[in-house]
């Protein structure tokens, strides 16, 4: 590991404690629980809001006598744990060490710009299970390492845009040998062997064929009885048609009969309502984690934990179950990977882990194809292929 690197390890591989060990030993000259006074640096950890609020980092800090509480930190270093939403507050910090957890510096938005400012005046490392899918994802990290002056230089040297697209669309990358060398210089793979064995099962659900075809042919929303206005609305309608099909209820009931405890991930509020009805019907106790409710995982012998992807795909773990059911697929490969990692932890008592992916013909198959290619499902591309009338 070195300053400016990306520590790449699977979900639950121990990246957090490894990064703290690097900070304590290499950055601060730590040995036998003591730091070199001349090398001490304040520590800032930028992580998810969930990890900040659950104080997950504090458990790993205890191994090195570190704490955000000054009275519990005998080294006398300042320790700050905050979320990505507040990264802008630390743009003026200097001569400190930053750990950027569950890295969010893809693209060129506000978080990436704050990250670049921080990187110029501090030492830092990034932690990631899925560091980047395209070369553009690495632009902020390349700039922070001084490989490029800004995004304009990267674009000029490596990007060819499509000539006739209505918006800036990347056609291809050039000089990729250089990009490969630069990426290899900053990626630090964290090798470890999992003792768990994942068992993935894809279960085909049904769909209302008449409603589905009416939407495809006429670009019509049967729920609102009006036309679909764009690709996003059309895909939303198709997903609602397949996600509300009664066959999914049957599948969930069967899986919950086979597995007494399960985490169930979903996307939309109407799916949550369906899942609530299923649990009430089967008299299964359940908890929820979404934008409105932050309930704990039930402690009974039989339960379901209903988790919305955006709220709970990362930043927590559960070793009380060996089963995750994906009621619907998420568009993002990264989100799906993070969600699956909630039960695949180094301290899980289970050897066999079970993952069930529910999908229907049509749009779900296209989403699955994108995920298999480690890409994010693109509604515009699907819209142009599927909706011939347009």
N, C-alpha and C positions, 0 to 999 in steps of 0.2 A: 504494500500500500504506500501511497505517496500523496502529497498535497495536490488537490485537483482531480483525484481519481474518482471513479464510480465503482463502488463495491457491489458486485452483482452476485446475489444469492437468492435461492428460491424462497418462497414464503415460508416463514417459520424456521429458517436456517441459522438464526443467531446473528444476523447482521448488526443488531443494536449493540450487543455486548462486545462484539468484535471491534466496532468503531470506537467504543469507549476505551477498549484496551489499547487501540492505536493512539488515541488522544493522550491517555495516561502515560504510556511507555515511550512512544516515539516523539510526541509533540512536547510533553512536559517533563521528559526525562525521569519518569516515575520508576521506582523500584522498592519492593518491600513495603508497599502502601504509603510511600513517601514520594513527594515531587521535588525536582530540582528547583530551588527558589528562583534561579536565573531564567528558567524556561517556562515558568507558569504562565498560562494564558486563560482568560475567561472563556467559558464554554457556552455556546448558544446552540440549541437543538430546535430546528424547525421541522415540525412533524404534522400529522393530521390532528384535527380538533378532537377526534375520538381518543387518540393516544394521549394527548395532552390532558384531557379531562379525566381519563381513567388512571393517570399517574403510572402508566406502564413503564416509562423510562426510569422512574425512580427506583424500581426493583433492581434493574441492571446497574444503576449508579452505585448502589450500596456496596457492591464488590470493590469499588475503588474509593470509598469514603467520600463520595460526591453527593450533593443534594442542592436543590433550589433554595432550601432553607439554610441561611448563613450559619445558624447555630448548630446545624448538623453536618457542616462541611469544614472539617479541621484544616484542609489545605488552604483555606482563605481565598479560593477562586469563586468568581461570580458564575452561577449556573442559571441559565434561563431556558425554559421549555415553552415554546409557543407554537401556534398553528400557522399554516401557510397563508391564511387570510390576513395575518398581521405581519407578514415579512417586511412590508414597507417601513415598519417602525424601527428597523435595525439597519437601515441604509447607511447611517453615519457611524456605525460601530467600527472601530479599528483595532488591530493587533490582538484579535481574539481568534478562537477556533470555532467554526460552524460545522455542524453535522446536519445535512439536509436529508431528512428521512422520507421514504416513499416519494421519490423525487417528482416534482411537478414542473420542472423547467423544460418542458417541450413547448414548441411554438415560440411566439415573441410577444407575449402579453405582459401585463403589469408585474406578475410574479417573476417572470424571466428577467425583466429589466432590473428589478430590485436585486435579484440574485447576482447579476453581473456587477452591479455597483458594489455589493458586499464582497464579492470575490477579489476585487482589486485591492482591498485594504486588509484582508484577513486570510488565514489559512482555512481550508475547507475540504470536505469530502462529501460525496453523494452516496446514498444507499438506494438500491433499486432491485426489484425482482424482474422487471421488464424495462430495461433502459431505453429502448427506442426501436421503432418499427421502420422508420425511414431515415434517410440522411438529414432531412430537415429537423427531425427531433433532436439532433445533436448540436444544432446551431448555437444555442446559448452556452452549452458546456465548452464547445470549441472556442467561442469568443472569450469566456471566462479564463480559459487556459492560455490565451494570447495567440492562438493559432490564426485567428482572423481578427481584423480590426472591428468589423461590424457585420451586420447581416447583408448589407449591400455588397461587400467584398466576397462573402461566401456565395451569394447569388450569382455574381458576375463570373466567378471561377468554376461553378459546379452545376448550375441549373439551366436547363433549356425548357422554356415554357411552350405550351401548345399554341400554335399560330392562330387558330380560328375559334378558340374558346371564348365564351362570353365573359369569363372572369379569369383571373390569373390561375392557370392550371399547369402543374408541372408535367411536362411530357417525359423527360428523362434527366438523369444526372450524368455528368461527365467528370473526367479525372478522378474516378472512384478509387483508383489505386492509392492516391494520396489520402483520401478519406478513410480507407481501410487501415492505413498505417497510423493515422491520428487516433482513430477509434481504439485500435489495439494498444496504443500507448496509455490510454486512460482507463480502459476496462480492466478490473481486477476480479476475475472469477473466484468465487468462494466455493471451493469443492467440499462436498460432504455427502455421505451416503445416508439416504433415508432407510429406515427399517420398515416403514409402512409400504403397503402394496395397494395402489389405487385400482378400483374396479369401476370402470365407466360404462354406463348403460344408456343407450339412446332409445327412448320409447316414443313410438309414433302415435300421435293423437289424431282425432278426426277434425273435420271442419264442415261447416254448412256450405255445401257446394254451390247452391243457388245464390246465396248471399255473396260468396267469394267471387263467383264469375260475374255477377251483376256489377260488383265494384270494379273488377278488372276491365270489363268491356265498356262500362259507362262512366267510369271514374266517379262513382256515386257513393255517398255516405248513407247507408240505410238507417243508421241510428239517429241522424239528424234530418234525414230526408232532404238532402241538399248535395250539390256537387262538391267533390274534393278540390280544394283551391290550389294545392301544390303537392310536391312529392312527399313531404313530411306528413301531411294530413292523410294522403292516400295510404301510405304505409301504416300509419296509426290505425286507420279503419280496418285494413287487412289483418293487422295483429289483433285487434279487438275481436274480429270475427273468429279467428282460430283460438284465441286465449279464453274466450267465453264458451267454447264448445263443451257440452256435457261430458264428453269422453275424458276430459282432464280431471273432472271431479272423481270419476271412477278410478282413474290411475292413482290419484292422491290417496284415496281410501285404501286401495290395495297395498300401496307402498307403506302407509302408516300401520297397516295390519302386520306387515312383515318386519318393520323396524319401529320399535317402541319410542324412540327419541330421534328427532330429525330437525335439521335447519332447512327452511324452505325460502329460497330467494325468489323475488318477483320484481316487476318493473312498475306497474300501474296501480292506481288506487282501486279500480274496479276488480283487479285480481285479488287484492287484499280482502275486499268484501266477500268474494267467492270463497277464499280460504277460511275466513272467519265462519262462514256458514257451514263449511265442511267440518271444521273442528267442533262446532257446536252440535252438529248433527251426530258426529261420532263420539261426542262427550270426551274429547281430548283437550287437556289443558294446554293453553298456548300463551306465549308472550310475543311482544311486537317490538321491532326496532325500525323506526321510520322518521320522517320529518317532524312528526307530532308526538310520538310516544317513544320513550327510551326505557323500556321495561327490561328487567334482568331475565336471564335464561331460567325457565322453571326448574324446580328442584325435585319434582315428582318422578315416579318411575316411568310415566308415559307422558310425553309432551311434544309440542311442535313450536319452533321459534321462527316467526314470520319476519323476514328481513328484506327491506327494500334495498336494491343494489346501491343507489346513490348514498344512502345513509350508512349502510353497514357492510360494504364489500371489503373493507380493510380496517386495520387499526384495533382489532380485538381477536380473541381466539376462544375456542371451546373444546375442551378435551373430555366432555361428558357424553359425546355421541360420536358415532362413526359414519354418519349418514348426512348427505346434503342432497336436497331435491331442488332442481331448477325448474320452477313452474313455467317460466318463460325465459328465453335467452336474452342476454344483453347484447347490444351492438358492439361493445368493446371487448376485444380479446384480453386486454389488461385487466379490466374489471372482472371478467369471468375467472381469470387466473387468481386474482386476489381473493375472490369469493371462495374458490375451491380451497384456498389455503387456510381458511378459518379452522378447519379440523386437522389439518396435516401439520402438526407441531412436533418438535423434537421430544416433548414430554408426554405425548399422547399414550394412553395405555393400550390403544388398539393397533393391531398390525394390519388388518384389512380395513380399508376405507371405501365406502360406497358412494358413488356419484350418479345421480339419475337426471338425465336431460330430456325434458318433454318437448317435443316439436311436432309440427304438422306439415303436410306437403305444401309447397309453394314458398311463401315468404320465409318461413322458418328454415327451409332447406337452403335458401340463399344466405341467410344469416349464419347458419352453421358452416357453410362453405367459406365465408369470409373469416370466421373464427379459426377454422382449420388451417387457413393460410396466415394466421397471426395478423389479421388485418381488421380494421373497423368497418362494419357494414355501411355501405354508402347508399342512402335513399335515392339520390339523384340517378345513380347508375341503374339501380333496380327499377326505378320509375320508367326510365327510357327503354329498358328491355321488356318489361312486363306489360306496360300500358301502351299497346300498339296504336290506339286511336290518337294519342297525342303526337 
